[in-house]
Structures are given as C-alpha cells and as structure tokens.
C-alpha cells in the first residue's frame, strides 16, 4: 500500500511538471504558478527569476515578486523572501494576502514587512501628493485619498494616531478639501452674477465722464494687484459651517472700494469678513504701468484653516 501511494504521488508530480512545460510555451508565468502549486519550489523559483530579468508588464512584475516570496519562504530562505516582499509592498502598498488563500506563515511575513515599511511609504506618498498639489496637477485628490486609505490600513495600527502620521492625516484631509474645492471653483465663479452695466447717459445736457473700468482676472493684459495686507477673521469651530466666496473691488490706490459676499459662510461670519475687508491693502493692479480698478474673487475655506 505504501509503495502504491509513493508511486501515485511521484506520478502526480511528474504530471504537473509535464503540464508546466507545456504551459510554459504559452504562458511562462502560469507555468511557474503551477509548479509552486505542485510544491516544486526550486523549479518554480528558477522560472520566476528568469521572468524577473526579462521584459514583462508591470502587473506581471507584481505577481512574479509575490510568488518569488512564497517560494523563498517555503524553501526557508527568509532573508531573500523578505526582500521579495519589500518589492511587493513598494510597488503595491495596499496589497495584503487574503486570509483564505495563503498559509498563516506567508500572511505573517507580509504583515511584519508591511508594518515596518508602510509609515515611510505613507510619508513619501504624502510628499508626492503635496508636490502635485503645488504643481496644480489634475490627479491631486487621488494622491491624498491613497494616503488616507493607507493610514486606515490595519497593518499601520496605532502608529496612524501618533506623530508624524497623525499630523499627515490632518494635512492630507485639509489638502484634499482644498484640491476638491479648487476643482469646483471655476464652475462657481462662472455662475456668479455679472455686474450690471451702467445706465446710458441722458440724451441732453453736458456729457458726464465715463466711470473708470473695473478689470478682472479675465483681462490678460492687466497686472493683478499684489497683496499687502489680507487676512480673514479667525473664529471658533462653531462658526466654520462651510466654504464661501467674497468679491472685492480694489481701487487704483490699493484700497478695497467695496466687498460683496457671493457665497455665504453664515450670517455672523459674513459680517466679520465684510468689515475686515476695509482694512485690506494691495499694490494696485496696473494696465501699461497705470493703476486701475480690479475685481478680485477670494475663496473662503474655513475647514482648511
């Protein structure tokens, strides 16, 4: 009976290896995975090492490193397995072996490496997202969302609630709000009511001088005003209900001629903003070096303050 079992086992392994050779001609990666499933770890590792040094797609590279780690762990080559896992975590920080598919030993090895690497990866990803924000890249929200998702990963654990990661969470939320609001701002500005045209002059009597034109951001030949003093009032969280927009007219001396809330924050804070604008000062906008009036739109985002 024992002899029959040994022959059956050997025959099964040979069958799998022959199948892997046939599959290798069509899909080398699938052949390596079949060898791993048949516990032919040395053969599977040799094929994976060959694939790793050849041209392959990025998603295939991730699978190659995963199975290299599995084979190395099965062979007891712990140090090499750890480096293979590091390559997986660097390429795909969110990847974590599922509980049902792999052995507890593999899951534990991935957990240890991810717990060690994820804090540095989160800090690096935040710096990348912040640089993209400074460049005004369109994909900015995705970078901050990934940072927040990684901060919620179970393998990060209590470190997410301690500096520096707790600070990163606060900043990532603030920058995500800012980038989302910035993406919506053009549509809000386009929906703002346009200023009414001045009434036509009376038909009789002496002609009145035309009112000075008020320029805006749409006038490419006008140098915009430069902020000398512009600060919003600071209030407690109870008044920070939502975002708002204030429109100001800066005269040719750099003072605020008028201010209008185009999007209300709340009645109390609106009055504080309008009162504060009287103390704002600017270097006036210029057209061909001559000072001119300028309409400026300022977004209020208390959530990011």
Secondary structure, DSSP 8 states (H G I E B T S, - for coil): -HHHHHHHHHHHHHHHHHHHHHHHTT-HHHHHHHHHHTT-HHHHHHHHHHHHTS---HHHHHHHHHHHHHHHHHTT-HHHHHHHHHHHHHH-TT----TTTS-HHHHHHHHHHHHHHHHHHHHHHHHHHHHHHHHT-TTHHHHHHHHHHHHT-TTTGGGGGSTTHHHHHHHHHHHHHHHHHHHHHHHHHHHS----------SSSS-------EE-TT-TTEE--EEEE-------GGG--S-EEEEEEE-TTSBEEEEEEEE-S-HHHHHHHHHHGGG-EEE-EEETTEEEEEEEEEEE-GGG-
